[in-house]
Amino acid sequence: MLIQASILIVAILLAVFSAKILVTGAISIAKRFAIPEFIIGAFIIGFGTSLPEFAVNIQAALDGNTDLAIANILGSNLFNTCVTLGLLGLSGQLVINNNVKIKDAPYNLIAALMIAVCGNQLFLDHINYHQIMLSHALIFICFFCIYVYYTLLEVKQGAPHKQPLHKPHHQAMQSDDAMHTLKSFGYVIAGLVGLVFGGELIVSSAEKIAQLLGLSNRLIGLLIVGPGTSMPELIASLVALRTKSTALILGNIIGSNIFNVFFTLGITATIQPVPLDFSLNQAVLFNVLAAALLTITFWLVPKEKISRITAVLLLLIYSVYTTLAIYQ
């Protein structure tokens, strides 16, 4: 089992490193060909850090392991919201932008509620199955397109939280020579290959560990694979906090969650229906609870920054969730 655990760790690191070089190459290409900066910040970086989850889910769907696919999304989003925002929120420097209050936070809550509603037809519609089907997947993808449209509209109007994540780094790149074009394309190709290969290793090693320990694939996905593939978001947010770009963290984390649900899960369900096991409703509930806490806090608390109390509550939610998941 030690060998499989080592393979899982290496696979997660490979996925994270691959996402990093993919984003680096994409930024260089964008600068080389004068692609607007908002495209780099809102899509290449923001959505690029969600590629490990996408790679894991597509591989899991192709292998028929949909338990791991949906558990990965739920575990990743809960880690993003509770751990990443919770830890960074303790700094008291995370700025709540008006656009986040009005659109991003409610959209994040809608994403969490959509999984709960679409995956529980047995309770809501009294039918004998409970899964996210092709019809649901198409709705998810439409919601994603709407989010992208309004994000681009905000960028055009100059919304501050949709600017590039590593702004000082980008400005430095403009003053220096851009990476050689071929090298940049090589980074992008290597990053994509690494993500696909890393995703395959994560799925296979997680399955073997689950079998050796007698654990379900759902538990491995919720507590290991999901948080593991969320490392790019955590790393990117730490860099943003270190460079004092705190206003950008919320938009990128919440945007990543929306990408995971509406795009990654939507594409996964077009390949194969994704059943929502009853035991996963616990993770669904905690995702809804965390998203609702953010939304309500943003609406009701007249502060421009996330309070430390909110950060502690987010970390407490994740602690309770992890404890219940292990004991059950």
GIBEL-V593297 format. One line per field, one symbol per residue. psi: psi as a letter, one per 20 degrees, with the letter a starting at -180 (. if undefined). A space follows every 10 residues. Layout:
psi->???
This chain:
psi->hhghhggggh gghggghghg hggghhgggg hhjkpqhhgg ghgggghhij hggggggggg ghijmighgh hggghghhgg gggghgghhh ijjopoqhhg ggggghhggg gghgggghjl hhhgilrkqn qoagggghgg hghghggggh ghggghikph jjrqgmghhh hhhhhrpqqp ghhghhgggh ggghggghhg hggghgghgg ghijqqhggg hgiggghgij hgggghhggh hhjjlhiigg hgghhggggg ghgghghgih gpqoqoqhhi hghgghgggg hhggggghgh olqiqpqhgg gghghgghgg gggghgh.
